[in-house]
Amino acid sequence: MTGAETATGVASGARGSVERVGALVSRYYFLLRGSWPRMLELAYWPVVQMVMWGFMTVFLATKTSYVAHAFGVLISAVMLWDALFRSQISVSLSFMEEMWSRNLGQLFMSPLRPAEMMAGLLTISALRTLIGVIPATLLAIVFFDYSIYEGLGIPLVGFFAALLVMGWAIGLAVAGLVLRFGLGAESLAWVSVFALAPVSGIWYPISILPGWLQPVSLMLPSAHVFEGMRSILIDAEFQPASMAAAFGLDAIYLALGAACFRHCFELARRDGQLLQSGE
């Protein structure tokens, strides 16, 4: 083989390699362009972190006395927030596991009804949330000498239940959307609940938010839970109105989440998607 032929072969191989890489990049580009949840996720996490910690910085800059209570408040907020997140993600992932294994068609060939499916998802979500959260609360006692049970007392049961139900509502809605739009939307399982974090008042009171955003925040059960939590830990005052508002909103959102799941299920069954879902 002459030097010219060798050079030609190398050039041809390099060109072919570039073309294959380009084809692969094109594939990923079209996957990204064809899925709005994937597009949203690119900018989602930086924006949420910036907004949430920006509000926290503004609050701490004006309320230095808060630091005296900050440890117990922040530890309690972390554990209650985790209860909300685990409740939601347990519903979503339990449902998506059925999709990944292509098991939905087999399940609904049985006498199983959508309402029974939802009941099963909510039950396992409660169990998984308890398994995840209780050890964390006990470790907080061991490592930090702080007990959320002593800090919040009996209202802790109500706060936990309110966040659990809110997580159920979001999880059912996410499960329905994934069923309707396919596994390209599965990232909603992770991004949905975190989208509410900046306006839930987890680390700071609702009053620190811009005035136009506060009514939006007060439409969330989580905002009332965390406001009630701070009232107990900082002012030693329990606010029954916050608890009642949280459960009232929970009832609305759970009904909407269940309706969303049922509607998406009916559309999927009509279009034959129950048998087509999977990895």
C-alpha positions, 0 to 999 in steps of 0.5 A: 500500500502506497503512502497516498493510499494509506493517507486516503484510508486514514482520512476516510476512517476519520471522516467515517468516525466523525460521521458516526459521532455526528449521527449519535449526537443527532440522535441525542439532540432529537431525543432532547428536542422531542421531550419537553421534560428533558429540555426543562430539566437542563435549566431546572436545577440551577434555577430552583437552587438559585431562587431558594437559597436567594430567598434564604439569604435575604431572610437571614440578612434581615433576621439575625435573631433567627440564628438562635433557633436555626438548628432545630428549625433547619433539622426539622425542616429537612426531615419534614421535607424528606417526608414529602419527597419520599411520599411523592417519589415512592408513588411515582417510582412504584408505578414506573417500575411496572412500566419499566418491566412492561407489566401494566398490560398483565396487571390490567388484564386481571380484575384490578381496577385503577382505584385499586391500583392507586390504593396500592401505590398510596399504601406502599408509599406510606410504608416506604416513607416511614422506613426512610424517615424514622431512622433519620429522626433517630440518627438526629438524636444520636448525632445532633442531640435533637429530637423532632418528637420533642421539638414538635410534639403531637402536631408532628403527626399532623404535619407528617400526615399532611405532607404525606397526602400532598406527596400522594397527590403529586405522585398520582399526577406524575404517574398519570402523565408518565403513562400518557406521555411515556417514559420520556416524561419520567424526569417529572418524578424528580423535578415536580416536587422540587419545583414547589420547594422555593414557595413552600417556605421550607427554610424561611417564612412565606413573608419573605417572598415577593408579595405577588408570590405569597398567595401562590405559596398559600395555595400549597399544603406544604407552606402551611405545614412549615409555617406551623412548624416554625410557629411551634419551634420559634414562638412555642405556639401551635396554629390550628388554622395552619393545620386545617388549611393544610388538610383542606388543600390536601383533600383538593389536591388528592382528588385532582391527582386521582382524577389526573391518573384516572383520566390518563389511564383511560386515554392510555387504555383507549390508545393501547399504551398499556401494552406498549409501555416499557423501557 
